[in-house]
């Protein structure tokens, strides 16, 4: 785990990412200004952050496509291709909700977030390429692209977990503070 901790420390302190991430975050904030778009993307209408929930769909679809590819044989090729496509389509709103959340971060969290986004973008691009070559009948190439894409998304998922669990991005730290205590009955 020392390797992962060292890597996270380097990303968090890597100010070389700031010239890219700061203007990008500003542009995303402008696109998702407070109001209905921001509320929809953040999940405020749900009372729960939306991005973590949405990630389950593309990751799940791509994982199941890979499982079918590795265990299902030729008869599962069409189902695997559909799952890759579902993952690609569902990655779009997932990315937008994540970008909206990320645009409100600063410093180390913003640096980790941009690397998280790049890893997931690489993964989604590889999955898109997988779907395209599968559509042309090149299943083996599609499987290899899916495996590479799922690996990139795995790195992105690790970084997303770090954002949530280590840095507390998206965590409501005031939950329960305003709730009146119950009186005990005697």
Helices and strands as residue ranges (DSSP letters): H 2-13, G 15-17, H 18-31, H 36-42, H 50-71, G 74-76, H 77-102, H 107-135, H 139-161, I 162-166
